[in-house]
Amino acid sequence: MKRAEEAQLEGIEAGLNAALRLSPHSVESLKGLANEVLALECTRPALTVYAYSDEDGALRLRGVHDGPVATRVTGTLEDFAELARANDPA
């Protein structure tokens, strides 16, 4: 992954973690998923981001992952935007 893309992921990661810190329950929930990798595969534009939480409940984003993936979610950018806007807690 190019350095610019890594910097973008770091910025997104920082913003997500700042938001998560506003919800201690969310941070505690993420601790239970420590090191379980979620692959977010965007088909349009083509981009895959790997997300996992560390033992402290912080969310980590990476552009490359060589190990096992617990869950894979695939869709277009529009699909992911719709999912982010949904009021459904699932």
N, C-alpha and C positions, 0 to 999 in steps of 0.2 A: 504494500500500500504506500502511496506517495505521502510525503511528509505533510502536505497541505490537507490531505484527507484525514490524516491522523490528528492534526490540529483541530479540524472541524469536529471530529468525534469527541475530542477532549473537551471542547467548548459545550457541546450538547450534553456530554456526561456531567460536567460541572453544573449546568442548569438543572438537569434532572435531579441530581443529588441535593441541590439547594431546595428544590420543591419537595423532595422526599423528607428532608429534615423537618418540614412543617407538619409532618404526619408521623409521629413516633411509632404508631401502630404499623404503618407501612414498612418502616425500617426494620422493625422486629420481625415482620412477616418475611422480608427478604433474607434475613439472617438464616431462616430455616431452609432457604433455597441456595445456600452458599455453594458456589462452584458448579451449579447446574446451568449448563449453557443453553441459551435460546437463540436460534438462528432466525433472523428477520430477513427474508429474501424478497427484495423488491424486483419485480420483473420489468417494470417500466417506470422510471429508468432502471437499468440493470445495476443492482447494488445489494450486497449482503453485509449485514452488520450482526455481530455476535454479542449478545448481552448476557451478563451473569452478575451475581452479587458476591461480594467478599464476605468474610466472617463478621465484619462490622455492619453489614447491611447496606453498604454503599454499592451503587450500581456501576458496573464497568462495561464499557463499549469497546469493541475491537473490530477491525476490518479483516483480520485473519485469525483463524483458529484451526489447529491441526488435530484436536482430540475429539472425543465423542460429543454429540449434540443431543440433549434431552428432548427438545421440542423444536420443530421447524414450522414457521408461519410464512406462507408465500402469498403474494398479491401485488397489485400495482400500487403506485404512490397514492392514487385516489382511494383504494381499498383501505390502506393504512390510515389515511386522513379521516375517512368515515369511521373507522374503528376508534380513533382517538376522540372523536366528537360524540360518540355514543354514550348515552346515559346508563346503559346496561352495565352493572358492576362486574359481570362475567368478563 
